[in-house]
Amino acid sequence: MSSCCSFNCGCASQEAPSQESPVRGVIDVTTMKVGDSAVVRGFRKGGQPAYIDKLLAMGLIRGTKLTVTRRAPLGDPVDFRIRNYHLTLRKDEAAVLLLEASA
């Protein structure tokens, strides 16, 4: 199986959870509330390789913990605390992330 990005992160082997069969442990950015934390587990199929490369360059690599710190009044964009900085992404941009709930 080949990777879809130049970082060889294994994102091509990840599948997006479907409505019919939810993947246990994988959560969606849209369901996270302020204060919720998650760990990046990979990227969903169908994401643009160039965009995934940008997310990886910003530090969203497998195993990275992120916490929702703020949301805009209408819910979009979402501000995350990642490592030692804040990153703000639109929900549709962050939807490419495969996240696992974290304490």
A tleap script that builds the chain and sets N, CA, C and O, in Angstrom:
source leaprc.protein.ff14SB
mol = sequence {
  NMET SER SER CYS CYS SER PHE ASN CYS GLY
  CYS ALA SER GLN GLU ALA PRO SER GLN GLU
  SER PRO VAL ARG GLY VAL ILE ASP VAL THR
  THR MET LYS VAL GLY ASP SER ALA VAL VAL
  ARG GLY PHE ARG LYS GLY GLY GLN PRO ALA
  TYR ILE ASP LYS LEU LEU ALA MET GLY LEU
  ILE ARG GLY THR LYS LEU THR VAL THR ARG
  ARG ALA PRO LEU GLY ASP PRO VAL ASP PHE
  ARG ILE ARG ASN TYR HIE LEU THR LEU ARG
  LYS ASP GLU ALA ALA VAL LEU LEU LEU GLU
  ALA SER CALA
}
set mol.1.N position { 0.841 -1.181 0.000 }
set mol.1.CA position { 0.000 0.000 0.000 }
set mol.1.C position { 0.885 1.242 0.000 }
set mol.1.O position { 1.816 1.326 0.800 }
set mol.2.N position { 0.624 2.181 -0.853 }
set mol.2.CA position { 1.463 3.373 -0.921 }
set mol.2.C position { 0.844 4.511 -0.127 }
set mol.2.O position { -0.369 4.568 0.073 }
set mol.3.N position { 1.694 5.402 0.313 }
set mol.3.CA position { 1.252 6.555 1.077 }
set mol.3.C position { 0.777 7.636 0.114 }
set mol.3.O position { 1.232 7.695 -1.028 }
set mol.4.N position { -0.124 8.480 0.563 }
set mol.4.CA position { -0.640 9.534 -0.306 }
set mol.4.C position { 0.122 10.835 -0.134 }
set mol.4.O position { -0.149 11.805 -0.842 }
set mol.5.N position { 1.076 10.876 0.798 }
set mol.5.CA position { 1.825 12.101 1.008 }
set mol.5.C position { 3.314 11.803 1.085 }
set mol.5.O position { 3.716 10.643 1.173 }
set mol.6.N position { 4.106 12.818 1.054 }
set mol.6.CA position { 5.558 12.634 1.029 }
set mol.6.C position { 6.143 12.289 2.389 }
set mol.6.O position { 7.331 11.975 2.474 }
set mol.7.N position { 5.347 12.336 3.459 }
set mol.7.CA position { 5.865 12.052 4.790 }
set mol.7.C position { 5.758 10.581 5.164 }
set mol.7.O position { 6.209 10.193 6.242 }
set mol.8.N position { 5.166 9.743 4.295 }
set mol.8.CA position { 5.024 8.315 4.547 }
set mol.8.C position { 4.389 8.051 5.909 }
set mol.8.O position { 4.871 7.214 6.672 }
set mol.9.N position { 3.317 8.761 6.211 }
set mol.9.CA position { 2.668 8.667 7.519 }
set mol.9.C position { 1.680 7.516 7.602 }
set mol.9.O position { 1.134 7.255 8.673 }
set mol.10.N position { 1.437 6.826 6.501 }
set mol.10.CA position { 0.487 5.725 6.512 }
set mol.10.C position { -0.943 6.166 6.316 }
set mol.10.O position { -1.864 5.378 6.534 }
set mol.11.N position { -1.156 7.409 5.909 }
set mol.11.CA position { -2.510 7.937 5.802 }
set mol.11.C position { -3.339 7.203 4.751 }
set mol.11.O position { -4.565 7.182 4.858 }
set mol.12.N position { -2.721 6.608 3.751 }
set mol.12.CA position { -3.482 5.893 2.731 }
set mol.12.C position { -4.123 4.632 3.288 }
set mol.12.O position { -5.088 4.121 2.720 }
set mol.13.N position { -3.593 4.129 4.397 }
set mol.13.CA position { -4.146 2.906 4.973 }
set mol.13.C position { -5.302 3.181 5.924 }
set mol.13.O position { -5.936 2.241 6.403 }
set mol.14.N position { -5.591 4.449 6.208 }
set mol.14.CA position { -6.657 4.809 7.132 }
set mol.14.C position { -7.975 4.968 6.387 }
set mol.14.O position { -8.014 5.513 5.284 }
set mol.15.N position { -9.023 4.501 6.983 }
set mol.15.CA position { -10.339 4.652 6.376 }
set mol.15.C position { -11.207 5.548 7.226 }
set mol.15.O position { -11.119 5.536 8.454 }
set mol.16.N position { -12.029 6.309 6.581 }
set mol.16.CA position { -12.957 7.167 7.295 }
set mol.16.C position { -14.090 6.326 7.855 }
set mol.16.O position { -14.569 5.404 7.195 }
set mol.17.N position { -14.525 6.642 9.082 }
set mol.17.CA position { -15.653 5.906 9.617 }
set mol.17.C position { -16.922 6.251 8.849 }
set mol.17.O position { -17.141 7.409 8.492 }
set mol.18.N position { -17.741 5.265 8.600 }
set mol.18.CA position { -18.992 5.535 7.889 }
set mol.18.C position { -20.125 5.615 8.896 }
set mol.18.O position { -19.976 5.199 10.045 }
set mol.19.N position { -21.250 6.147 8.467 }
set mol.19.CA position { -22.411 6.237 9.338 }
set mol.19.C position { -22.946 4.852 9.686 }
set mol.19.O position { -23.482 4.643 10.775 }
set mol.20.N position { -22.799 3.906 8.756 }
set mol.20.CA position { -23.334 2.564 8.984 }
set mol.20.C position { -22.504 1.777 9.999 }
set mol.20.O position { -23.062 1.025 10.799 }
set mol.21.N position { -21.185 1.940 9.977 }
set mol.21.CA position { -20.332 1.186 10.888 }
set mol.21.C position { -19.284 2.099 11.507 }
set mol.21.O position { -18.176 2.215 10.983 }
set mol.22.N position { -19.625 2.748 12.618 }
set mol.22.CA position { -18.681 3.663 13.231 }
set mol.22.C position { -17.447 2.926 13.746 }
set mol.22.O position { -17.556 1.834 14.304 }
set mol.23.N position { -16.280 3.524 13.557 }
set mol.23.CA position { -15.040 2.952 14.046 }
set mol.23.C position { -14.894 3.325 15.506 }
set mol.23.O position { -14.982 4.501 15.860 }
set mol.24.N position { -14.675 2.349 16.344 }
set mol.24.CA position { -14.574 2.592 17.774 }
set mol.24.C position { -13.338 3.439 18.083 }
set mol.24.O position { -12.247 3.167 17.581 }
set mol.25.N position { -13.520 4.452 18.902 }
set mol.25.CA position { -12.416 5.288 19.325 }
set mol.25.C position { -12.137 6.479 18.432 }
set mol.25.O position { -11.510 7.441 18.875 }
set mol.26.N position { -12.584 6.443 17.189 }
set mol.26.CA position { -12.344 7.562 16.280 }
set mol.26.C position { -13.454 8.590 16.488 }
set mol.26.O position { -14.641 8.273 16.416 }
set mol.27.N position { -13.036 9.829 16.749 }
set mol.27.CA position { -14.020 10.893 16.957 }
set mol.27.C position { -13.879 11.924 15.848 }
set mol.27.O position { -12.874 11.961 15.137 }
set mol.28.N position { -14.882 12.742 15.714 }
set mol.28.CA position { -14.925 13.768 14.683 }
set mol.28.C position { -14.726 15.134 15.335 }
set mol.28.O position { -15.190 15.367 16.451 }
set mol.29.N position { -14.049 16.018 14.651 }
set mol.29.CA position { -13.799 17.363 15.162 }
set mol.29.C position { -15.108 18.066 15.500 }
set mol.29.O position { -15.170 18.823 16.469 }
set mol.30.N position { -16.146 17.827 14.717 }
set mol.30.CA position { -17.421 18.518 14.932 }
set mol.30.C position { -18.087 18.112 16.242 }
set mol.30.O position { -18.928 18.852 16.750 }
set mol.31.N position { -17.737 16.963 16.800 }
set mol.31.CA position { -18.340 16.519 18.066 }
set mol.31.C position { -17.544 16.964 19.279 }
set mol.31.O position { -18.009 16.825 20.411 }
set mol.32.N position { -16.348 17.497 19.058 }
set mol.32.CA position { -15.508 17.928 20.179 }
set mol.32.C position { -15.988 19.266 20.722 }
set mol.32.O position { -16.371 20.161 19.968 }
set mol.33.N position { -15.959 19.382 22.035 }
set mol.33.CA position { -16.347 20.611 22.710 }
set mol.33.C position { -15.099 21.278 23.280 }
set mol.33.O position { -14.043 20.650 23.363 }
set mol.34.N position { -15.212 22.541 23.669 }
set mol.34.CA position { -14.096 23.255 24.267 }
set mol.34.C position { -13.617 22.473 25.498 }
set mol.34.O position { -14.412 22.115 26.367 }
set mol.35.N position { -12.320 22.217 25.553 }
set mol.35.CA position { -11.729 21.454 26.644 }
set mol.35.C position { -11.501 19.987 26.320 }
set mol.35.O position { -10.746 19.312 27.020 }
set mol.36.N position { -12.146 19.478 25.262 }
set mol.36.CA position { -11.948 18.083 24.853 }
set mol.36.C position { -10.572 17.916 24.228 }
set mol.36.O position { -10.078 18.805 23.535 }
set mol.37.N position { -9.954 16.751 24.484 }
set mol.37.CA position { -8.646 16.439 23.927 }
set mol.37.C position { -8.724 15.192 23.063 }
set mol.37.O position { -9.585 14.334 23.262 }
set mol.38.N position { -7.825 15.105 22.114 }
set mol.38.CA position { -7.753 13.944 21.229 }
set mol.38.C position { -6.308 13.774 20.771 }
set mol.38.O position { -5.484 14.680 20.898 }
set mol.39.N position { -6.026 12.584 20.235 }
set mol.39.CA position { -4.712 12.278 19.703 }
set mol.39.C position { -4.866 11.988 18.215 }
set mol.39.O position { -5.771 11.259 17.810 }
set mol.40.N position { -3.983 12.558 17.405 }
set mol.40.CA position { -4.009 12.329 15.960 }
set mol.40.C position { -3.572 10.891 15.692 }
set mol.40.O position { -2.504 10.469 16.136 }
set mol.41.N position { -4.401 10.139 14.965 }
set mol.41.CA position { -4.087 8.751 14.619 }
set mol.41.C position { -3.809 8.569 13.131 }
set mol.41.O position { -3.373 7.497 12.710 }
set mol.42.N position { -4.056 9.600 12.336 }
set mol.42.CA position { -3.812 9.511 10.903 }
set mol.42.C position { -4.710 10.482 10.164 }
set mol.42.O position { -5.195 11.462 10.729 }
set mol.43.N position { -4.922 10.190 8.887 }
set mol.43.CA position { -5.729 11.044 8.024 }
set mol.43.C position { -6.726 10.202 7.248 }
set mol.43.O position { -6.452 9.051 6.908 }
set mol.44.N position { -7.874 10.780 6.973 }
set mol.44.CA position { -8.925 10.074 6.240 }
set mol.44.C position { -8.574 9.962 4.766 }
set mol.44.O position { -7.893 10.817 4.201 }
set mol.45.N position { -9.053 8.891 4.162 }
set mol.45.CA position { -8.901 8.747 2.717 }
set mol.45.C position { -9.656 9.875 2.042 }
set mol.45.O position { -10.660 10.367 2.559 }
set mol.46.N position { -9.168 10.275 0.896 }
set mol.46.CA position { -9.850 11.323 0.146 }
set mol.46.C position { -9.315 12.709 0.427 }
set mol.46.O position { -9.676 13.664 -0.261 }
set mol.47.N position { -8.452 12.836 1.437 }
set mol.47.CA position { -7.851 14.139 1.713 }
set mol.47.C position { -6.835 14.487 0.639 }
set mol.47.O position { -6.161 13.604 0.108 }
set mol.48.N position { -6.725 15.742 0.325 }
set mol.48.CA position { -5.772 16.192 -0.684 }
set mol.48.C position { -4.346 16.013 -0.155 }
set mol.48.O position { -4.026 16.539 0.912 }
set mol.49.N position { -3.485 15.288 -0.867 }
set mol.49.CA position { -2.115 15.052 -0.392 }
set mol.49.C position { -1.347 16.338 -0.068 }
set mol.49.O position { -0.601 16.379 0.910 }
set mol.50.N position { -1.523 17.379 -0.873 }
set mol.50.CA position { -0.818 18.639 -0.614 }
set mol.50.C position { -1.290 19.256 0.699 }
set mol.50.O position { -0.484 19.826 1.435 }
set mol.51.N position { -2.583 19.152 1.005 }
set mol.51.CA position { -3.106 19.706 2.249 }
set mol.51.C position { -2.643 18.875 3.441 }
set mol.51.O position { -2.309 19.426 4.490 }
set mol.52.N position { -2.621 17.561 3.287 }
set mol.52.CA position { -2.136 16.692 4.363 }
set mol.52.C position { -0.674 17.004 4.650 }
set mol.52.O position { -0.266 17.025 5.812 }
set mol.53.N position { 0.119 17.245 3.614 }
set mol.53.CA position { 1.512 17.638 3.804 }
set mol.53.C position { 1.612 18.915 4.635 }
set mol.53.O position { 2.491 19.028 5.489 }
set mol.54.N position { 0.728 19.871 4.395 }
set mol.54.CA position { 0.730 21.123 5.163 }
set mol.54.C position { 0.386 20.862 6.625 }
set mol.54.O position { 1.021 21.418 7.520 }
set mol.55.N position { -0.618 20.017 6.872 }
set mol.55.CA position { -0.973 19.686 8.255 }
set mol.55.C position { 0.190 19.004 8.971 }
set mol.55.O position { 0.464 19.297 10.135 }
set mol.56.N position { 0.867 18.103 8.281 }
set mol.56.CA position { 2.025 17.427 8.861 }
set mol.56.C position { 3.135 18.435 9.171 }
set mol.56.O position { 3.783 18.350 10.215 }
set mol.57.N position { 3.347 19.378 8.268 }
set mol.57.CA position { 4.374 20.397 8.481 }
set mol.57.C position { 4.039 21.295 9.667 }
set mol.57.O position { 4.939 21.840 10.306 }
set mol.58.N position { 2.740 21.453 9.969 }
set mol.58.CA position { 2.324 22.262 11.114 }
set mol.58.C position { 2.355 21.476 12.421 }
set mol.58.O position { 1.995 22.008 13.471 }
set mol.59.N position { 2.780 20.217 12.367 }
set mol.59.CA position { 2.934 19.447 13.589 }
set mol.59.C position { 1.837 18.449 13.872 }
set mol.59.O position { 1.853 17.813 14.927 }
set mol.60.N position { 0.889 18.287 12.975 }
set mol.60.CA position { -0.205 17.336 13.198 }
set mol.60.C position { 0.205 15.940 12.725 }
set mol.60.O position { -0.368 15.393 11.782 }
set mol.61.N position { 1.195 15.384 13.392 }
set mol.61.CA position { 1.672 14.050 13.051 }
set mol.61.C position { 1.035 13.033 13.987 }
set mol.61.O position { 0.484 13.394 15.027 }
set mol.62.N position { 1.112 11.778 13.616 }
set mol.62.CA position { 0.525 10.703 14.400 }
set mol.62.C position { 1.068 10.739 15.831 }
set mol.62.O position { 2.276 10.827 16.049 }
set mol.63.N position { 0.150 10.668 16.801 }
set mol.63.CA position { 0.530 10.677 18.208 }
set mol.63.C position { 0.493 12.043 18.864 }
set mol.63.O position { 0.682 12.152 20.075 }
set mol.64.N position { 0.254 13.086 18.084 }
set mol.64.CA position { 0.203 14.443 18.622 }
set mol.64.C position { -1.121 14.675 19.340 }
set mol.64.O position { -2.189 14.401 18.793 }
set mol.65.N position { -1.044 15.182 20.569 }
set mol.65.CA position { -2.254 15.489 21.336 }
set mol.65.C position { -2.696 16.907 21.009 }
set mol.65.O position { -1.875 17.819 20.914 }
set mol.66.N position { -3.999 17.082 20.839 }
set mol.66.CA position { -4.557 18.410 20.617 }
set mol.66.C position { -5.759 18.606 21.525 }
set mol.66.O position { -6.448 17.650 21.882 }
set mol.67.N position { -6.000 19.853 21.891 }
set mol.67.CA position { -7.121 20.208 22.765 }
set mol.67.C position { -7.879 21.359 22.133 }
set mol.67.O position { -7.270 22.312 21.647 }
set mol.68.N position { -9.204 21.280 22.135 }
set mol.68.CA position { -10.026 22.379 21.632 }
set mol.68.C position { -10.018 23.475 22.693 }
set mol.68.O position { -10.437 23.249 23.828 }
set mol.69.N position { -9.539 24.668 22.318 }
set mol.69.CA position { -9.482 25.773 23.275 }
set mol.69.C position { -10.580 26.807 23.054 }
set mol.69.O position { -11.063 27.421 24.005 }
set mol.70.N position { -10.971 26.995 21.802 }
set mol.70.CA position { -12.026 27.970 21.494 }
set mol.70.C position { -12.761 27.573 20.232 }
set mol.70.O position { -12.239 26.846 19.386 }
set mol.71.N position { -13.975 28.061 20.125 }
set mol.71.CA position { -14.779 27.927 18.911 }
set mol.71.C position { -15.368 29.290 18.595 }
set mol.71.O position { -15.702 30.059 19.496 }
set mol.72.N position { -15.490 29.576 17.328 }
set mol.72.CA position { -16.156 30.815 16.920 }
set mol.72.C position { -17.639 30.715 17.310 }
set mol.72.O position { -18.152 29.611 17.496 }
set mol.73.N position { -18.313 31.832 17.432 }
set mol.73.CA position { -19.719 31.815 17.854 }
set mol.73.C position { -20.624 30.884 17.043 }
set mol.73.O position { -21.549 30.290 17.598 }
set mol.74.N position { -20.373 30.752 15.761 }
set mol.74.CA position { -21.200 29.862 14.945 }
set mol.74.C position { -20.553 28.480 14.783 }
set mol.74.O position { -21.009 27.671 13.974 }
set mol.75.N position { -19.489 28.211 15.552 }
set mol.75.CA position { -18.871 26.889 15.553 }
set mol.75.C position { -17.731 26.683 14.580 }
set mol.75.O position { -17.093 25.630 14.596 }
set mol.76.N position { -17.459 27.656 13.736 }
set mol.76.CA position { -16.418 27.502 12.729 }
set mol.76.C position { -15.691 28.825 12.564 }
set mol.76.O position { -16.355 29.818 12.270 }
set mol.77.N position { -14.402 28.913 12.727 }
set mol.77.CA position { -13.395 27.869 12.873 }
set mol.77.C position { -13.230 27.406 14.319 }
set mol.77.O position { -13.888 27.903 15.233 }
set mol.78.N position { -12.323 26.433 14.496 }
set mol.78.CA position { -12.025 25.837 15.805 }
set mol.78.C position { -10.556 26.093 16.111 }
set mol.78.O position { -9.693 25.919 15.250 }
set mol.79.N position { -10.279 26.511 17.350 }
set mol.79.CA position { -8.908 26.765 17.774 }
set mol.79.C position { -8.422 25.580 18.614 }
set mol.79.O position { -9.083 25.166 19.566 }
set mol.80.N position { -7.259 25.044 18.246 }
set mol.80.CA position { -6.671 23.899 18.942 }
set mol.80.C position { -5.370 24.313 19.620 }
set mol.80.O position { -4.635 25.161 19.113 }
set mol.81.N position { -5.099 23.711 20.757 }
set mol.81.CA position { -3.792 23.826 21.411 }
set mol.81.C position { -3.015 22.578 21.017 }
set mol.81.O position { -3.411 21.464 21.358 }
set mol.82.N position { -1.907 22.761 20.298 }
set mol.82.CA position { -1.089 21.653 19.809 }
set mol.82.C position { 0.345 21.936 20.227 }
set mol.82.O position { 0.907 22.986 19.914 }
set mol.83.N position { 0.928 20.975 20.942 }
set mol.83.CA position { 2.303 21.133 21.428 }
set mol.83.C position { 2.401 22.430 22.211 }
set mol.83.O position { 1.845 22.509 23.307 }
set mol.84.N position { 3.065 23.428 21.714 }
set mol.84.CA position { 3.216 24.667 22.475 }
set mol.84.C position { 2.691 25.873 21.696 }
set mol.84.O position { 3.218 26.978 21.825 }
set mol.85.N position { 1.656 25.658 20.892 }
set mol.85.CA position { 1.099 26.767 20.127 }
set mol.85.C position { -0.383 26.525 19.849 }
set mol.85.O position { -0.905 25.441 20.112 }
set mol.86.N position { -1.051 27.538 19.319 }
set mol.86.CA position { -2.460 27.447 18.932 }
set mol.86.C position { -2.548 27.376 17.415 }
set mol.86.O position { -1.810 28.055 16.701 }
set mol.87.N position { -3.460 26.544 16.939 }
set mol.87.CA position { -3.700 26.399 15.508 }
set mol.87.C position { -5.203 26.481 15.286 }
set mol.87.O position { -5.967 25.752 15.919 }
set mol.88.N position { -5.625 27.353 14.402 }
set mol.88.CA position { -7.038 27.518 14.099 }
set mol.88.C position { -7.319 26.955 12.717 }
set mol.88.O position { -6.689 27.337 11.731 }
set mol.89.N position { -8.280 26.037 12.663 }
set mol.89.CA position { -8.674 25.405 11.404 }
set mol.89.C position { -10.181 25.468 11.250 }
set mol.89.O position { -10.917 25.460 12.237 }
set mol.90.N position { -10.629 25.529 10.026 }
set mol.90.CA position { -12.065 25.396 9.762 }
set mol.90.C position { -12.448 23.934 9.963 }
set mol.90.O position { -11.615 23.039 9.818 }
set mol.91.N position { -13.700 23.703 10.293 }
set mol.91.CA position { -14.147 22.325 10.549 }
set mol.91.C position { -13.925 21.424 9.342 }
set mol.91.O position { -13.503 20.278 9.498 }
set mol.92.N position { -14.201 21.926 8.140 }
set mol.92.CA position { -14.014 21.079 6.959 }
set mol.92.C position { -12.540 20.795 6.698 }
set mol.92.O position { -12.204 19.754 6.134 }
set mol.93.N position { -11.658 21.705 7.101 }
set mol.93.CA position { -10.219 21.460 6.969 }
set mol.93.C position { -9.745 20.424 7.986 }
set mol.93.O position { -8.914 19.573 7.667 }
set mol.94.N position { -10.269 20.496 9.200 }
set mol.94.CA position { -9.867 19.581 10.260 }
set mol.94.C position { -10.535 18.218 10.118 }
set mol.94.O position { -10.124 17.256 10.768 }
set mol.95.N position { -11.565 18.127 9.268 }
set mol.95.CA position { -12.293 16.862 9.119 }
set mol.95.C position { -11.433 15.750 8.517 }
set mol.95.O position { -11.794 14.577 8.617 }
set mol.96.N position { -10.315 16.091 7.901 }
set mol.96.CA position { -9.433 15.096 7.315 }
set mol.96.C position { -8.671 14.321 8.391 }
set mol.96.O position { -8.126 13.253 8.114 }
set mol.97.N position { -8.630 14.852 9.619 }
set mol.97.CA position { -7.904 14.206 10.714 }
set mol.97.C position { -8.670 13.012 11.279 }
set mol.97.O position { -9.881 13.081 11.484 }
set mol.98.N position { -7.951 11.919 11.527 }
set mol.98.CA position { -8.503 10.804 12.287 }
set mol.98.C position { -8.051 11.013 13.725 }
set mol.98.O position { -6.855 10.983 14.013 }
set mol.99.N position { -8.994 11.223 14.620 }
set mol.99.CA position { -8.683 11.534 16.011 }
set mol.99.C position { -9.219 10.453 16.937 }
set mol.99.O position { -10.273 9.866 16.690 }
set mol.100.N position { -8.473 10.203 18.006 }
set mol.100.CA position { -8.894 9.263 19.042 }
set mol.100.C position { -9.049 10.049 20.327 }
set mol.100.O position { -8.161 10.822 20.687 }
set mol.101.N position { -10.161 9.869 21.028 }
set mol.101.CA position { -10.425 10.595 22.263 }
set mol.101.C position { -9.304 10.367 23.258 }
set mol.101.O position { -8.759 9.267 23.350 }
set mol.102.N position { -8.961 11.410 24.004 }
set mol.102.CA position { -7.888 11.350 24.990 }
set mol.102.C position { -8.361 12.005 26.269 }
set mol.102.O position { -9.247 12.860 26.248 }
set mol.103.N position { -7.775 11.608 27.377 }
set mol.103.CA position { -8.150 12.195 28.679 }
set mol.103.C position { -7.486 13.523 28.895 }
set mol.103.O position { -7.690 14.154 29.932 }
savepdb mol mol.pdb
quit
